[in-house]
Amino acid sequence: MDKPSSQSPESLPGPHQTVGSDHASLLREDDLGALRPFGERKEWPAGAMLFRQGDRPEQLFVIEQGEVELIDESAHERRIIQIVHAGSSVGDLPVLLETPCLYTAVTRGATTTLGFSRETVRTLLEANPQICFLWLRILSRRLEHGYRRFVKLPGRPALQRLSHYLVDEVDTRGATSLDLTQRELASTLGLGRQTVSRELGKLELLGLVKRGRGQVRIIDPDGLRALLPR
């Protein structure tokens, strides 16, 4: 593990700013500042594996910058379960419960994390109620985000599943442009790539989205919401 690297105050967000664009995480810079002295900072290249499904990781990671894919490799093909953004964490449950990982974690681009060993986490949770509450908030927000999709997406028609996913990205991250290929969307939603392409085409004809190379731009979030069941 690399030694933590220093970062100048000018390069960090100011107090009460969220880290990254993930509104769901609500991890502010002053929250991150409370954790930073105890973590080990590391910069990862794109495609780096933080841990593999079935491993018992020795560290959990708070994402300082970048994105991480959570991938299920148990089926005949890799399936993206979730894309986790800056301000959230990965590997928490396996470390806290000392159980094998249910997914593989891979960086989508250049990513910076803070790593916390099981012993460090245990000490912080036992000795510092403020840190304990902060960690519970980070974990609960991510689990709630994933649970909401788990409840609302399965069983829906393909167009509704796709529309709900895009609306959810707008509502939770404030994102109007998603750097996702149609293959990645299909994997995340459990749909065929041709199905995703067809449904995106319908949304594009309605003027709700605009497709680009490896990107989907959301033009009319309210129009997408109108397609969802009340």
C-alpha positions as CSV (number, residue, x, y, z in Angstrom):
1,M,0.0,0.0,0.0
2,D,1.3,3.4,-1.0
3,K,2.0,6.0,1.7
4,P,-0.7,8.7,2.0
5,S,0.1,11.7,-0.2
6,S,-0.3,15.3,0.9
7,Q,-2.8,17.6,-0.8
8,S,-2.7,21.4,-0.7
9,P,-5.6,23.2,0.9
10,E,-6.2,25.1,-2.3
11,S,-6.9,21.8,-4.2
12,L,-9.6,20.6,-1.7
13,P,-13.2,21.7,-1.6
14,G,-14.1,24.2,1.1
15,P,-16.0,23.4,4.3
16,H,-19.6,22.2,3.8
17,Q,-19.1,21.4,0.1
18,T,-19.9,17.9,-1.0
19,V,-17.1,15.7,-2.3
20,G,-17.8,14.9,-5.9
21,S,-21.3,15.3,-7.4
22,D,-23.1,12.4,-5.6
23,H,-25.8,14.3,-3.7
24,A,-27.0,11.0,-2.1
25,S,-23.8,10.5,-0.1
26,L,-23.8,14.0,1.5
27,L,-20.2,13.5,2.6
28,R,-19.0,17.1,3.1
29,E,-15.4,18.2,3.0
30,D,-15.4,18.8,6.8
31,D,-16.7,15.2,7.2
32,L,-13.9,13.9,5.0
33,G,-11.5,16.1,7.0
34,A,-12.5,14.2,10.1
35,L,-11.7,10.9,8.5
36,R,-8.6,11.8,6.5
37,P,-6.1,11.7,9.4
38,F,-6.9,8.0,10.0
39,G,-7.0,6.8,6.4
40,E,-4.3,5.9,3.9
41,R,-4.6,7.9,0.7
42,K,-4.0,6.1,-2.5
43,E,-4.3,7.1,-6.2
44,W,-5.5,4.3,-8.6
45,P,-5.4,4.2,-12.4
46,A,-8.5,3.4,-14.4
47,G,-9.4,-0.3,-14.3
48,A,-7.7,-1.0,-11.0
49,M,-9.3,-3.7,-8.7
50,L,-9.8,-2.6,-5.1
51,F,-10.9,-6.1,-4.2
52,R,-12.5,-9.2,-5.8
53,Q,-15.8,-10.9,-5.2
54,G,-15.3,-13.6,-2.6
55,D,-12.3,-11.9,-1.0
56,R,-12.2,-10.9,2.7
57,P,-10.7,-7.4,2.3
58,E,-8.5,-6.0,5.0
59,Q,-9.6,-2.4,4.2
60,L,-12.7,-0.5,3.3
61,F,-12.4,2.6,1.0
62,V,-13.9,6.0,1.1
63,I,-13.9,7.4,-2.5
64,E,-12.3,10.9,-2.4
65,Q,-12.3,11.4,-6.2
66,G,-13.5,9.3,-9.1
67,E,-15.9,6.4,-9.5
68,V,-15.9,2.7,-8.7
69,E,-18.0,-0.1,-10.4
70,L,-19.4,-2.8,-8.2
71,I,-19.5,-5.9,-10.4
72,D,-21.2,-9.3,-9.9
73,E,-19.0,-12.0,-11.4
74,S,-21.0,-15.0,-10.2
75,A,-23.1,-15.3,-13.4
76,H,-22.0,-16.3,-16.8
77,E,-21.2,-12.6,-17.6
78,R,-20.0,-9.7,-15.5
79,R,-23.0,-7.5,-14.3
80,I,-22.6,-4.0,-13.0
81,I,-24.5,-3.8,-9.7
82,Q,-23.9,-0.2,-9.0
83,I,-21.6,2.7,-9.8
84,V,-20.4,4.4,-6.6
85,H,-19.3,8.0,-6.8
86,A,-17.0,10.3,-4.8
87,G,-18.2,10.8,-1.2
88,S,-19.3,7.3,-0.7
89,S,-17.6,4.1,0.4
90,V,-17.1,0.5,-0.7
91,G,-16.1,-2.6,1.2
92,D,-17.8,-1.5,4.4
93,L,-20.0,-4.5,5.1
94,P,-17.3,-7.2,4.4
95,V,-14.9,-5.4,6.7
96,L,-17.4,-4.6,9.5
97,L,-19.0,-8.1,9.3
98,E,-15.8,-10.0,8.4
99,T,-17.6,-11.7,5.5
100,P,-16.6,-12.3,1.9
101,C,-17.3,-9.6,-0.6
102,L,-20.5,-10.0,-2.7
103,Y,-19.0,-8.0,-5.6
104,T,-15.8,-7.0,-7.3
105,A,-14.8,-3.3,-7.0
106,V,-13.0,-1.7,-10.1
107,T,-12.2,1.9,-10.7
108,R,-13.9,3.5,-13.8
109,G,-11.2,6.2,-14.2
110,A,-8.4,7.7,-12.2
111,T,-9.6,7.4,-8.6
112,T,-8.4,8.5,-5.2
113,T,-9.4,6.6,-2.1
114,L,-8.9,6.7,1.6
115,G,-8.2,3.2,3.0
116,F,-9.1,2.2,6.5
117,S,-8.1,-1.1,8.1
118,R,-10.5,-3.2,10.1
119,E,-8.5,-2.4,13.3
120,T,-8.7,1.4,12.5
121,V,-12.4,1.2,11.8
122,R,-13.1,-0.7,15.0
123,T,-11.1,1.8,17.1
124,L,-12.8,4.7,15.5
125,L,-16.3,3.3,16.0
126,E,-15.7,2.4,19.6
127,A,-13.9,5.6,20.6
128,N,-15.5,8.4,18.6
129,P,-19.3,8.7,18.5
130,Q,-19.1,11.5,15.9
131,I,-17.1,9.3,13.5
132,C,-19.4,6.4,14.2
133,F,-22.4,8.4,13.2
134,L,-20.7,9.7,10.1
135,W,-19.8,6.2,8.9
136,L,-23.3,5.0,9.5
137,R,-24.6,7.9,7.4
138,I,-22.3,7.2,4.5
139,L,-23.2,3.5,4.6
140,S,-26.9,4.0,5.1
141,R,-27.2,6.5,2.2
142,R,-25.5,4.1,-0.3
143,L,-27.5,1.1,0.8
144,E,-30.7,3.1,0.6
145,H,-29.8,4.3,-2.9
146,G,-29.2,0.7,-4.0
147,Y,-32.3,-0.6,-2.2
148,R,-34.5,1.9,-3.9
149,R,-33.4,0.7,-7.3
150,F,-33.8,-2.9,-6.2
151,V,-37.4,-2.3,-5.2
152,K,-38.5,-0.1,-8.2
153,L,-36.7,-1.6,-11.2
154,P,-37.4,-5.4,-11.3
155,G,-40.6,-6.4,-13.1
156,R,-41.0,-3.0,-14.8
157,P,-41.2,-2.7,-18.6
158,A,-37.8,-1.9,-20.2
159,L,-38.8,1.7,-21.0
160,Q,-39.8,2.4,-17.4
161,R,-36.7,0.7,-16.0
162,L,-34.5,2.9,-18.1
163,S,-36.4,6.1,-17.4
164,H,-36.4,5.4,-13.7
165,Y,-32.6,4.8,-13.7
166,L,-32.0,8.1,-15.6
167,V,-34.3,10.1,-13.3
168,D,-32.7,8.5,-10.2
169,E,-29.3,9.7,-11.5
170,V,-30.6,13.2,-11.8
171,D,-32.3,13.2,-8.4
172,T,-29.4,11.7,-6.4
173,R,-26.4,13.1,-8.1
174,G,-27.6,16.1,-10.0
175,A,-26.2,14.5,-13.1
176,T,-27.6,15.4,-16.5
177,S,-24.9,13.6,-18.5
178,L,-24.0,10.0,-17.8
179,D,-20.7,8.6,-19.0
180,L,-22.1,5.1,-19.6
181,T,-22.0,2.9,-22.7
182,Q,-25.2,1.1,-23.8
183,R,-23.5,-2.1,-22.7
184,E,-22.9,-0.7,-19.2
185,L,-26.5,0.5,-19.0
186,A,-27.8,-2.9,-20.1
187,S,-25.6,-4.7,-17.5
188,T,-26.8,-2.4,-14.7
189,L,-30.5,-2.7,-15.6
190,G,-30.4,-6.4,-16.4
191,L,-31.5,-5.8,-20.0
192,G,-30.1,-6.8,-23.4
193,R,-27.9,-4.2,-25.1
194,Q,-30.3,-4.1,-28.2
195,T,-33.2,-3.5,-25.8
196,V,-31.4,-0.6,-24.2
197,S,-30.5,0.8,-27.6
198,R,-34.1,0.5,-28.8
199,E,-35.6,2.2,-25.7
200,L,-33.0,5.0,-25.7
201,G,-34.0,5.6,-29.3
202,K,-37.6,6.0,-28.2
203,L,-36.6,8.5,-25.5
204,E,-34.5,10.4,-28.0
205,L,-37.4,10.6,-30.5
206,L,-39.5,12.1,-27.6
207,G,-36.8,14.7,-27.0
208,L,-36.0,13.5,-23.5
209,V,-32.4,12.3,-24.0
210,K,-29.6,12.7,-26.4
211,R,-27.2,9.8,-27.1
212,G,-23.5,10.3,-27.7
213,R,-20.5,8.0,-27.9
214,G,-20.4,6.3,-24.5
215,Q,-22.7,9.0,-23.0
216,V,-26.3,9.7,-22.4
217,R,-27.4,13.3,-21.9
218,I,-30.7,13.9,-20.1
219,I,-32.5,16.8,-21.7
220,D,-36.0,16.6,-20.0
221,P,-36.0,15.0,-16.6
222,D,-39.7,15.9,-16.0
223,G,-40.6,14.2,-19.3
224,L,-38.9,11.1,-18.1
225,R,-40.8,11.3,-14.8
226,A,-44.1,11.4,-16.7
227,L,-43.3,8.0,-18.1
228,L,-43.1,6.4,-14.6
229,P,-46.1,4.9,-12.8
230,R,-47.7,7.1,-10.2
